[in-house]
Amino acid sequence: MRDKTDKLAAMQSRPEIYDAEAGKILKRARGQDAAAAAVEAVRWSITMPIDEGLRLEQETFFALRDGDQSNAQRYLFFAEREAAKIADLPKDINDVARAAVIGAGTMGRGIAMCFASAGIPVTLIDNDQQGLQRSLDTIAKNYRSTASRGGISQHEAEERIASIASATDLAAIDGADLVIEAVFEDLEVKRRLFADLERLAKPNSVLATNTSYIDPNAIAAATQRPDAVLGMHFFSPANVMRLIEVVRTASTSDRALATATAVARKLGKVPVVVGVCHGFVGNRMLRLRTVEAERLLLEGALLQDIDAAIVAFGFPIGPFAMADLAGLDIGWRMRKSQGLSAEIADALCNAGRFGQKMGRGFYRYEAGLRTPIPDPDVDKMIAESSARLGIARRSVEALEIVERLIFPMINEGVRIIEEGIVARPSDIDVIWVNGYGWPVWRGGPMYYADALGLAHVRDRLAQFAQRSGDPNLVPAKLLYQLASTGGRLSTYKHPT
């Protein structure tokens, strides 16, 4: 008690002490009005009489309650609960008492931890014994580290570690009620695997693929029980991120879908049921941002300015720093398999610049550090590409950067709604907040478009499309319709 009293006295006499402590909180809660107001309310308790402080606190509470950020977060609260509602699903689902995860890479390891943390025994399977053991060692290290920080007890850590069995033989899936595949993103590899799963899995088990892009219908076609197959797209790191896109194929049974969504909730995740399209919902929209980010680079915007604009908008990390963190080679392989290209990212990969793991990507990185450092060699590469393509470079304001990156994603989201890929527009907002770092206090891309005004979004997209000649930027028909009639995206109901 004496220590707390002494600290309070020190803060009263030296405000910079409080400022330093408050700064740590504000950095973590960047952009959130409520957090900033809470910091100020605590400051009032040491700088003014209690009656005056309580009066200001009450006024601040009511202003926050009626503010835009509060409205956005209340909208998301209900949107998450609506996302869990899927019409006509059976209540008698498969009881998932044991799971199996195939592939002990980063995703497979994280998915296995999800089950262990939820108290569901799981078998992690990989034909590479050394790689499998590395994953098991990493899992044990992660749980023990969490226990050392007080996140769980040491007993809980050891229980979770013990609940993860391992095997190099695929036959170990026997007895699993849910099998999740998390192997290399290659259709033929997955099809061969699912043909084996059909033979080895027990008759009523659900067979899920964690693919990010590949059509689950094509995977399901490799089995004689396509009704048992669906997508369960976890987000990395799987043991941390809350979102799972549950992908319903043309053949997925209601029972399999209900089982997958129920187990997702048991894992503490937010499941959103989506239909099949390339990249599903989140990655399909993200691709539009990636294309536009490269276009901005070629037009003259600097890497660090683009990233800074998106961080100022409220994302935890900018697109280029994120690409370096994930590894540029992942997107490079994907583009090559689809016959696509990206001027700058491809050039970086051809030069062996794959991101943080190589110490250089869009940025360079000092040994052992994750702080991105602008690299003059990359700036030169970009400028040379602009000159070769005949693109006149110019400075680009932060507002234009944000609009150029966010509005194409909104437009693609509208197309996803038009196609019936999601049950409701708010599902898109739930996906982006829980899977891609969209700032919760902005409510999600569909909600944000409504807040800005759909006519403004439509008109700016039309300008971008005319200037670039990119048909992907032409405003979607539904966007035109709603903007012209005063409708809203976040409450639009798809015709049934």
RALIN-V87456 format. One line per field, one symbol per residue. ss: DSSP state (h for helix, s for strand, l for the rest). phi: phi as a letter, one per 40 degrees, with the letter a starting at -180 (. if undefined). psi: psi as a letter, one per 30 degrees, with the letter a starting at -180 (. if undefined). A space follows every 10 residues. Layout:
# RALIN-V87456
ss = ???
phi = ???
psi = ???
This chain:
# RALIN-V87456
ss = lhhhhhhhhh hhhlhhhhhh hhhhhhhhll llhhhhhhhh hhhhhhhllh hhhhhhhhhh hhhhhllhhh hhhhhhhhhh hhhlllllll lllllllsss sslllhhhhh hhhhhhhlll ssssslllhh hhhhhhhhhh hhhhhhhhll lllhhhhhhh hhlssssllh hhhllllsss slllllhhhh hhhhhhhhhh lllllssssl lllllhhhhh lllllhhhss ssssllllll llssssslll lllhhhhhhh hhhhhhllls ssssllllll lhhhhhhhhh hhhhhhhhhl llhhhhhhhh hhhlllllhh hhhhhhlhhh hhhhhhhhll llhhhhhhhh llllshhhls lllsllllll llsllhhhhh hhhhhhhhll lllllllhhh hhhhhhhhhh hhhhhhhhll lsllhhhhhh hhhhhllllh hhllhhhhhh hhlhhhhhhh hhhhhhhhll hhhlllhhhh hhhhhlllll llllll
phi = .ccccccccc cccbdcccdc ccdcccccbd gccccccccc cccdcbbadc cccccccccc dcccdccccc dcccdcdccc cccccbcgcc cccccccabb bbhbcdcdcc cdcdccccgb dabcbacccc ccccccccdc cccccccccg caccccdccc cccbcaabbc cccdgccabb cbcdcadccc cccccccdcc ccdbccbbbc dcbccccccc ccbcbcccba cbccbccccb cccbccbccc bdcdcccccc cccdcccgcb cbcbccacgf ccccccdccc ccccccdcch ccdccccccc ccchccaccc cccccchccc cccccccbgb aadccccccc cgcchdcbga acbbbcdgbb ccbdbdccdc dccccccccg cccacbcdcc dccccccccd cccccccdcg cbcadccccc ccccbbgdcd cbghcccccc cchccccdcc ccccccccgc ccccdcdccd ccccbgcbcc bcbccb
psi = eeeeeeeeee eefiffeeee eeeeeeeehk fjeeeeeeee eeeefgflke eeeeeeeeee eeeeegleee eeeeeeeeee eeffjkkgkl filkjjfklk kkjgaeeeee eeeeeefggj kkkkkkfjee eeeeeeeeee eeeeeeeffg elleeeeeee effjlllfkf fffkfkfkkk khakikeeee eeefeeeeef lleglkjkkg kfekjfeeee fflgifffkl kijlkkkefe kfkkjjjklf fkleeeeeee eeeeeffglj kkklaklkgb eefeeeeeee eeeeeeefff kkefeeeeee eefflfklee eeeeeejffe eeeeeefggl ljeeeeeeef ggjgaeffgk bellklkflg jkkkjeeeee eeeeeeeefg jkklkkleee eeefeeeeee eeeeeeeefg flfkefeeee eeeffggkke fffleeeeee eejeeeeeee eeeeeeefgj fffkkleeee eeefgglkef gkkkk.
